[in-house]
Amino acid sequence: MEFELAQAAAERLGVGVRTVQKWAKEGKLPGAIKVGRDWQIPIGVTGPNDMTEAATYKKSSSLRMPMPLLNSAFPVGGCRAYIDTIKDPDERNLALGEYYFFSGHAETAAKITGSFLDHEDPVIRYSAEFINSFANLSCNHMHLANFSMGLMLEQLQKGVSEEISPEELAMSIFGALSGKILFHLPVPEIPHVEEYVCYLPEGYRIHACYLLAHKAYLEKDYSRCLGIVDTALAISRNVYPIPMIHIHLMAAVALMNLMRVDEAKERFRKAWKLAQPDHLIGIFVMHHGMLQGLIEVLLKKDYPKEYQQIVEKVQSFRVGWSKVHSKDQKKDAPEKLTNTEFTIAMLYNRGWMVKEIAAHMEISDRTVNNRIQVIYAKLGITSKKELGQFMLR
């Protein structure tokens, strides 16, 4: 009798590795033996009950995919035209809500996705909950954002099941990781994400790498963050504008924290080149604080209209975001600072010298010193150590 590893059997049977291991442990795969920590599966075994159980795992191919635009390689500048080609009316309207959020029209995005919060399809429902949460956070509508996040958490707490295909499991993990990293939701333990990224479609795979890079950033491992980004871009065959805007911005964030400012500017420009033709400014609003002045330096002079639209939306988003990410800090702290003051505070808190901040922001040393004093006065603090207690990561 010839044997194969559980991984090979899983690929042949179209199920997850854990499912094969579970079947072997339960005696549902005749002849399977355990060697050390690994299961050896007889080649040719058809699975339990002639695969009547496994057949149910292949239904995922008919399911909708979440967040349609994340996995869309639409031509740059052709986002709205692409949305019009989506045949399924629910997916088309969901993509429209997604577009309105990413283009900075959070109120409209919240209204569109709000109508899908009780949709019968769990994928459509989760997508709506995700976008609706972000959109209401951007508007500082915390009661509505908390409601959507509560619905999303209910779905995520059902956990990721071993009794589904690896593709479905990968999408479940993708959703759980999004909730955990971006909303700090207390989701159940997530399997090793890196083992399942390969099962995701390419657009989601890029965005999953963005989430992993974001996680590395939160852990202050900026070199690993940049490495994840560069690996994702190196293995991508097509251009997926929305996840690639996200991932270029995360590279810029990592480079800013590594004090490699010129490289950070170049990554920012790549993101802007993908975003500007479709007016996807909402993504830049989301990353304003982390970008530490790049928006002000690179857009204020050359793209004054878009810059003004971004800064008008940043304050409301920053206030809502701080209430999710930093529940232990004073809730009104972000409201007290202007966008420029917040940027200077972020840089100063991260160890930048006054001269470095002035050169980066293209203002005088005296202006920076004056702004720091204003920041301290507004926050009611007297030291750099105290400043750290107010700043977002």
Buried (B, 14 or more C-beta within 10 A) or exposed (E): EEBBBBBBBBBBBBBBBBBBBBBBEEEBBEEBEEEEEEBBBBEEBEBBEEBEBBEEBBEBEEBBBBBBBBBBBBEBEBBBEBBEEBEEEBBBBBBBBBBBBBBBBBBBBBBBBBBBBEBEBBBBBBBBBBBBBBBBBBBBBBEBBBBBBEBBBEBBEEEBEBBBBBBBBBBBBBBBBBBBBBBBBEBEEBBEBEEBBEBBBBBBBBBBBBBBBBBBBEEEBBEBBBBBBBEBBEEBEEBBBBBBBBBBBBBBBBBBBBEBBEBBBBBBEBBBEBBBBBBBBBBBBBBBBBBBBBBBBBBBEEBEEBBEBBBEBBBBBBBBBBBBBBEEBBEEBBBBBBBBBBBBBBBBBBEBEBEBBBBBBEBEBEBBEEBBEBBBEBBEBEEEEEBEBBBBE
